[in-house]
């Protein structure tokens, strides 16, 4: 009897020991895992907070540099040093013709920055008109002129009247229709004309302000229906030296209308424009460019001439600023009548369009 109980007791003791050893092994393994995880967290903490140069080498180095060197560090990954270097004598800036040390230049390769990126970059610099421009010899590279520190300090001490004025740009040339011509769709090689369709709009005055910065006079073709509530914008155009044309009352296809309907489209819009601005329109642009013999007779009676176009970036078709500028840089810039529309994308990219054409030797004209 005694032996039987001894065997049972011995068996029970051995089983308990095995379970105890297993628990110790599990506890030891868990402790090791926790220690390893804590060591890992501590190592990460040291790398991130105790030695930031190791984890954020380029960023932290850039932060320790001055503003100009920081810009170079940011763009170093996307462009070589040669891409970022830009010599002042090659800038041909319209507002730095005397080569005084008023600006330093930073060049951005367009492969790494979109046109809209450049516009956003420009907004970081206060009161610097006409700062973004293109290299006429290489349209794939865009540059930005930034005031030097000395010039910036001088500018703050000067009165607004002492600032360089954009009037340095030559006055626009007046271009007359060749005798006998009633339809104009291109210009002599060295000239260009900027036209803006489908206004007036919320962007009309902004467009005029941009044109004024460059002493360029555009031609605005207004739609009769769009003039309601936009009379101030219409007067702003004529008061600032730009021309106003007729783009029909309803923007309907004239070739699909009767003679009386076509005449009403022209006469009604002329009356609105003349009543609001005091200027009798001399120019007409048919919607969609559809021109008819009947329309020619109506315009002849109204002593008006037709202005078509030969450069169309299709900015009306939801084009981005980059797409618009791509067309402008790829098309031959000479002799162009540019068909533009009053869209926010066109407003944003218009300074670049004008700068690009000026750097290519184009002379902007007005019509008489």
C-alpha positions, 0 to 999 in steps of 0.5 A: 500500500505504501509503495503504491502511494510513493509511486503516485507521489513521485510521479506527481512531483516530477510533473510539477517540476516539468511545468515549473521549468516550462513556465520559467523558460517562457518567462525568460524568453518573454523578458528577453523579447521585451528587453530587445524591443526596449533596446530597439526603441532606445536606439531609434530615440538616439538616432532621431533626437540625439544625432539628427545629422545621421537620420536627416543628413540633407534636411538638417544640413540645409536648415543650418545654411543660409536661405540661398544655400538651403535652396541649393540643397533642396534642389540638389537631388533633382538637378546637378550643380550645373543646372542650378548655376546661372550667370547674371550676364546671361539673364537678359532681365528686362528690369536689369539692363544696366547689369547692376547688382540688383538681382541674383538669379536662380535657375530651375530645370523645368523637368523637376518643377512645373510652371505652377510650382514656379508661380507658387515659388514666386509668391514667397517674394514680396513686391517683385514684379516680373521675377519669373522668366525664361531663357530664350535659348533654352525654353526648358529652363526657367529662372527667378530674379531675387533682390540682393540683400543690399538692394532689398534693404535699400528698397525698404528705405526708398519711397514707392516713387523711387522704385524702378518703373516697368515703363522701360519697356518700349511702347506697343506698336500700332498695326494697321490692316493692309489696305483692302483686307477685312479679315486678319488672322496673322501678323508680320514675323516680328509682331504678336497680338494677345487677344482674350475671348469670352469676357468680361469676367471675374478675371478681366481686371487681373489680366489688364493689370498684368498687361500694364506691368509689361506695357502691353495692350491686349484686345478683349472680345466681349460676349453680350450676355456676359456683360451684365454686372461686369460694366466696371470691368469693361470700363477698366479695360478701355481706361487702361488703353486696351481695345474692346471687340465684339464676340457676339451676343450669345456666342452662337455659331453665326453660320447656323443663323439667319441674316437677321439673327446674325445682324442682331448678334453684332448690333446688340453687343455693339450697343452695349459696349458703346453705351458702357465704355463710350467706345464704338467697337472696331473689331469682331471675332466670330464664335468658333471662327465661323465666317460667312458672306452675310456676316461680312456684309453686316460687319462692313455696314457697321465699319468693323473688321474681323480678327481671327487667330493663328496661335491657339493653346486651347486654354478654354479646354480645361488646360493646366498652366503647364500645358498652356505654356508647353504650347507657347514654347513649342509654337513659333512665337513670330507673327502670332495672334494668340487666342486666349480666354479669361480663365484662372489658368491663363491669368496665372501663366500670362506673365510667363507667356509675355516674358517668353515672347519678349525674350524671343524678340517679339514686339507686341502690337495694338490694332487700329 
